């Protein structure tokens, strides 16, 4: 479609709305606080627009959400702590924005997540060592195109459901965890354009683990 402008304010009075899909339009400006009034929403799909500004803290009111997708917009700032209230989220797609800060710690609370993409943003810092003990239902994890640093947490190998992992184009150092060999369901593993390995024969030992 080619819908232009801002999301009409009257839309936020539709208290029975369950799915809001405005993907691939020309919507601009930020998400207003009023979006939190749509407390019955289960799917909020706003990817591929020109939405800017920060996440409103009222996003945490949408506690019925199973899917939140605002990828490929121009959103900025840090992910608000209130997203941690969305405990029914199965899919969180916020890639392709200008979001910054460290890996949002509140995401570790979203234990129902099966799909997480925060790729192509401005995130930095280290991933927590217990990463794989928090998000044990993940099937797809996309971290590429940020500035994450430090070692790749070996606990990611605890996510036995993982089929796709992309951590390419970051600043990760150290070795690829040998425990990654336990990812029996992995179909795609992307670790390109980091500073991984020590130029030694054993750098790929995880493949035979």
VOLUMSE-460672 format. One record per residue: x, y, z of N, C-alpha, C in turn. Coordinates in steps of 0.001 Angstrom, whole numbers, padded with zeros to 6 digits, always signed. Example, Ala and Ser with C-alpha at 12.3 -4.5 7.8 and 13.67 -1.06 7.14 Angstrom:
<zases>
+013190-005690+007800+012300-004500+007800+013200-003300+007800
+012850-002250+007080+013670-001060+007140+012900+000030+007870
</zases>
This chain:
<zases>
+000832-001196+000000+000000+000000+000000+000868+001247+000000
+000228+002384-000083+000957+003650-000035+000285+004605+000940
-000123+004087+002082-000697+004942+003114+000376+005886+003630
+000051+007160+003719+001025+008160+004140+000548+008879+005394
+001526+009506+006082+001194+010313+007245+001340+009549+008542
+000623+010010+009554+000698+009394+010881-000463+008421+011067
-000321+007533+012029-001414+006623+012360-002557+007449+012953
-003761+007352+012408-004881+008181+012897-005148+007953+014383
-005318+009037+015122-005516+008921+016569-006803+008182+016916
-007803+008261+016047-009071+007571+016319-008883+006059+016392
-007837+005580+015749-007589+004142+015747-007359+003614+017157
-006836+004475+018013-006512+004045+019372-007754+003909+020256
-008915+004253+019707-010170+004038+020430-010777+002668+020134
-010151+001936+019224-010685+000623+018819-010224-000433+019818
-010880-000459+020945-010425-001274+022073-010527-002775+021816
-011279-003184+020796-011419-004608+020498-010450-005075+019411
-009599-004192+018954-008652-004531+017893-007694-005620+018365
-007550-006659+017542-006682-007785+017887-005417-007792+017031
-005556-007441+015753-004414-007394+014832-004387-006034+014158
-003244-005373+014208-003035-004120+013482-001841-004313+012561
-002114-004379+011265-001072-004619+010265-001032-003448+009292
+000001-002626+009422+000211-001485+008525+001588-001589+007867
+002013-002814+007619+003317-003082+007024+003426-002490+005622
+004639-002045+005286+004974-001557+003945+004080-000409+003493
+004143+000681+004260+003469+001910+003879+004449+003069+004008
+003931+004254+004146+004774+005448+004271+004408+006222+005530
+004176+005483+006580+003834+006115+007852+005056+006799+008432
+004840+007957+009037+005953+008751+009559+005719+009102+011026
+006710+009790+011583+006705+010230+012980+006750+009023+013923
+006635+009289+015195+006806+008232+016173+005516+007548+016568
+005674+006523+017397+004513+005852+017970+004072+006641+019197
+002821+007065+019264+002363+007879+020393+002092+007038+021630
+002031+007688+022766+001705+007000+024013+000356+006298+023929
-000543+006849+023120-001901+006303+023036-001947+004873+022513
-000870+004428+021894-000885+003062+021369-001065+002049+022496
-000713+002455+023696-000873+001583+024851-002314+001315+025227
-003244+002051+024625-004665+001840+024922-005232+000631+024186
-004471+000095+023227-004936-001065+022462-004545-002345+023189
-005037-002486+024391-004573-003546+025287-004960-004948+024833
-005882-005056+023877-006278-006369+023380-005470-006858+022197
-004539-006028+021708-003752-006401+020532-002948-007666+020772
-002964-008537+019765-002112-009723+019799-000992-009638+018768
-001227-008850+017718-000204-008668+016689-000142-007198+016298
+001059-006613+016399+001300-005234+015976+002393-005269+014923
+002006-004993+013679+002892-005155+012528+003051-003816+011820
+004201-003189+012011+004437-001850+011469+005747-001774+010688
+006275-002893+010256+007567-002916+009570+007507-002213+008216
+008682-001753+007786+008868-001145+006466+007992+000086+006273
+008155+001045+007190+007567+002369+007071+008677+003393+007276
+008320+004581+007671+009305+005621+008004+009071+006121+009424
+008683+005215+010297+008393+005576+011682+009690+005918+012400
+009689+007033+013105+010905+007506+013775+010637+007662+015274
+011604+008234+015974+011430+008475+017397+011702+007241+018231
+011335+007326+019499+011612+006253+020450+010370+005398+020700
+010617+004219+021229+009507+003388+021688+008777+004114+022817
+007458+004238+022758+006737+004794+023908+006735+003783+025049
+006861+004265+026261+006856+003356+027412+005533+002611+027533
+004479+003186+026956+003153+002561+027034+003071+001264+026240
+004117+000930+025487+004122-000332+024757+003958-001500+025728
+004364-001275+026966+004252-002312+027986+002828-002633+028387
+001872-001789+027962+000459-002060+028262-000127-003144+027359
+000581-003461+026280+000053-004411+025296+000420-005834+025700
-000049-006228+026854+000403-007479+027468-000141-008728+026782
-001035-008567+025815-001548-009725+025074-000759-009991+023796
+000201-009130+023482+000943-009255+022227+001679-010583+022132
+001536-011224+020976+002364-012386+020661+003390-012044+019586
+003093-011010+018784+004009-010578+017726+004135-009062+017738
+005368-008582+017788+005662-007153+017680+006721-006988+016606
+006358-006340+015516+007272-006169+014392+007288-004714+013952
+008415-004056+014183+008596-002665+013747+009918-002537+012988
+010284-003581+012274+011568-003614+011571+011598-002635+010401
+012811-002230+010057+013063-001394+008890+012265-000092+008936
+012475+000617+010029+011970+001966+010203+013148+002857+010587
+012884+003929+011267+013945+004850+011676+013869+005123+013176
+013474+004127+013920+013341+004296+015364+014717+004375+016018
+014782+005088+017133+016072+005340+017774+015936+005224+019288
+017073+005400+019962+017068+005331+021415+017146+003900+021910
+016912+003729+023195+016998+002412+023807+015624+001747+023883
+015641+000451+023942+014398-000305+024118+013925-000099+025558
+012680+000342+025758+012221+000649+027123+012058-000605+027976
+012259-000435+029264+012119-001560+030191+010721-002165+030162
+009743-001359+029782+008359-001844+029815+008103-002969+028818
+008976-003143+027836+008807-004270+026912+008911-005590+027670
+009582-005565+028802+009692-006763+029625+008363-007265+030162
+007320-006431+030055+005989-006851+030508+005259-007702+029465
+005818-007772+028267+005143-008484+027175+005520-009960+027214
+005102-010612+028263+005567-011973+028542+004952-013036+027630
+003991-012644+026780+003408-013597+025836+004025-013473+024446
+005028-012627+024300+005649-012433+022993+006294-013716+022497
+005978-014056+021263+006614-015181+020585+007580-014673+019519
+007233-013549+018903+008075-012974+017854+008333-011503+018137
+009606-011127+018219+010011-009731+018395+010965-009385+017268
+010545-008472+016410+011300-008108+015217+011501-006594+015218
+012709-006158+015597+012993-004719+015666+014251-004381+014877
+014619-005220+013930+015846-005015+013159+015709-003840+012192
+016860-003365+011703+016856-002330+010680+016371-000978+011149
+016738-000603+012378+016428+000719+012907+017725+001384+013367
+017607+002365+014225+018780+003025+014815+018747+002894+016331
+018245+001774+016800+018157+001528+018238+019550+001299+018812
+019759+001752+020040+021111+001739+020605+021104+001236+022044
+022296+001256+022640+022455+000759+023998+022974-000665+023990
+023058-001261+025158+023476-002658+025260+022294-003565+024918
+022563-004866+024823+021468-005804+024587+020416-005569+025664
+019177-005260+025259+018154-004887+026246+017941-005990+027282
+018280-005708+028516+018213-006741+029554+016796-007258+029763
+015797-006417+029460+014409-006851+029657+014026-007988+028714
+014739-008117+027606+014428-009193+026665+014685-010553+027302
+015621-010595+028247+015898-011867+028921+014677-012374+029698
+013735-011486+029977+012522-011885+030699+011469-012512+029789
+011679-012400+028479+010659-012838+027520+010901-014301+027154
+010649-015160+028098+011017-016573+027962+010182-017325+026932
+009109-016720+026427+008273-017375+025416+008758-017123+023996
+009768-016269+023832+010230-015907+022495+010706-017120+021710
+010237-017189+020456+010719-018193+019519+011495-017548+018374
+011236-016264+018141+011899-015525+017063+012327-014179+017618
+013616-013873+017507+014139-012593+017983+015102-012037+016955
+014797-010872+016423+015695-010195+015493+015900-008756+015932
+017149-008452+016301+017518-007073+016631+018678-006636+015737
+018810-007280+014587+019921-007044+013668+019887-005631+013085
+021049-005209+012576+021162-003942+011852+020654-002755+012658
+021175-002632+013868+020924-001480+014722+022260-000940+015216
+022243-000252+016332+023461+000342+016894+023749-000217+018281
+023311-001441+018543+023546-002051+019844+025031-002369+020030
+025473-002350+021281+026888-002595+021579+027008-003317+022920
+028252-003539+023350+028481-004183+024635+028472-005698+024536
+028578-006333+025686+028660-007788+025763+027287-008421+025951
+027170-009660+025523+025993-010462+025836+026221-011161+027168
+025180-011288+027957+025320-011913+029272+025721-013378+029150
+026588-013854+030064+027014-015260+030015+025863-016249+030119
+024773-015848+030780+023646-016771+030959+022598-016642+029855
+022978-016070+028726+022060-015824+027610+021211-017060+027300
+021855-018184+027162+021158-019393+026746+020285-020025+027800
+020398-019561+029029+019549-020083+030100+018257-019290+030238
+018165-018168+029528+017005-017291+029642+016016-017477+028493
+016535-017681+027302+015694-017695+026104+015717-019085+025482
+015224-020039+026210+015409-021446+025846+014468-021948+024757
+013501-021126+024327+012558-021555+023294+012877-020968+021922
+013953-020195+021830+014283-019545+020566+014525-020560+019455
+013956-020265+018295+014227-021036+017085+015070-020230+016104
+014876-018911+016105+015651-018040+015222+016144-016838+016013
+017449-016554+015885+018083-015462+016623+018981-014688+015675
+018679-013400+015492+019421-012552+014563+020001-011354+015314
+021339-011335+015400+022059-010287+016125+022996-009508+015211
+023062-009857+013943+024062-009315+013027+023957-007819+012799
+025073-007242+012348+025071-005837+011968+024943-004870+013112
+025511-005224+014266+025570-004321+015408+027032-004137+015812
+027269-003760+017046+028643-003617+017549+028818-004396+018844
+028187-005560+018921+028373-006407+020094+029829-006861+020173
+030341-006946+021386+031750-007299+021578+031877-008374+022650
+033114-008704+022984+033342-009756+023962+033181-011130+023332
+033040-012129+024163+032939-013502+023662+031489-013857+023350
+031329-014812+022462+030001-015358+022184+029645-016297+023334
+028554-016055+024047+028227-016885+025218+028074-018362+024850
+028816-019206+025537+028727-020638+025237+027382-021221+025640
+026654-020504+026510+025348-021019+026942+024304-020983+025831
+024607-020304+024715+023679-020331+023580+023444-021773+023134
+024439-022618+023366+024292-024029+022992+023210-024725+023805
+022740-024074+024869+021655-024629+025678+020300-024496+024988
+020244-023651+023945+018987-023419+023225+018849-024511+022168
+018372-025647+022573+018347-026827+021700+017389-026676+020525
+016454-025738+020615+015472-025521+019549+016002-024639+018425
+017187-024072+018586+017715-023077+017652+017986-023695+016279
+017390-023087+015242+017636-023527+013867+018449-022510+013076
+018351-021235+013449+019086-020191+012729+019693-019216+013732
+020986-018986+013593+021706-018036+014443+022607-017195+013566
+022375-015900+013557+023221-014976+012805+023775-013930+013753
+025086-013979+013964+025771-012987+014795+026879-012316+013999
+026740-012286+012691+027770-011733+011817+027853-010212+011932
+028948-009666+011447+029164-008220+011399+029023-007562+012769
+029767-008107+013719+029866-007531+015051+031336-007422+015427
+031612-007320+016707+032990-007180+017193+033338-008306+018162
+032718-009456+017987+032975-010581+018879+034425-011052+018757
+034980-011479+019882+036354-011982+019920+036371-013351+020605
+037559-013940+020665+037686-015243+021311+037355-016375+020362
+037147-017539+020915+036865-018725+020113+035369-018955+019966
+035010-019637+018897+033640-020119+018771+033473-021243+019787
+032498-021152+020676+032359-022166+021729+032260-023584+021169
+033061-024477+021707+033010-025881+021294+031616-026452+021523
+030935-025931+022533+029593-026431+022865+028581-026192+021755
+028906-025325+020772+027992-025101+019655+027764-026382+018863
+028669-027331+019009+028485-028610+018339+027270-029367+018825
+026708-028922+019955+025517-029573+020513+024222-029014+019940
+024323-028022+019059+023124-027435+018455+022637-028345+017328
+021964-029403+017701+021588-030449+016749+020609-029980+015683
+019831-028950+015970+018811-028498+015024+019255-027318+014178
+020485-026870+014347+020945-025674+013644+021020-025930+012141
+020453-025011+011368+020479-025096+009910+021318-023980+009302
+021385-022857+010003+022196-021732+009519+022949-021133+010688
+024252-020995+010538+025095-020380+011557+025951-019324+010887
+025676-018055+011179+026402-016949+010571+027249-016216+011595
+028566-016306+011437+029497-015648+012359+030521-014810+011608
+030257-014517+010353+031210-013795+009510+031459-012375+010011
+032603-011845+009634+032984-010455+009909+032948-010117+011393
+033631-010955+012164+033936-010691+013559+035444-010832+013724
+035894-010966+014944+037324-011218+015198+037462-012519+015979
+036763-013529+015515+036739-014811+016198+037910-015693+015779
+038348-016548+016689+039404-017501+016392+040789-016959+016673
+041749-017871+016686+043145-017520+016967+044078-017948+015849
+043518-018125+014652+044313-018585+013509+045009-019905+013804
+044317-020771+014523+044861-022073+014881+043994-023174+014274
+044586-024347+014159+043875-025477+013572+042594-025787+014337
+042613-025588+015655+041474-025950+016488+040335-024962+016500
+040414-023901+015700+039366-022882+015732+037990-023428+015355
+037956-024504+014604+036678-025074+014160+036361-026392+014856
+036934-026572+016036+036710-027822+016765+035240-028059+017084
+034474-026966+017189+033061-027128+017544+032307-027944+016498
+032826-027986+015271+032149-028719+014209+032180-030225+014426
+033134-030683+015212+033245-032123+015457+032891-032491+016886
+032350-031493+017634+032037-031742+019046+030808-032626+019183
</zases>
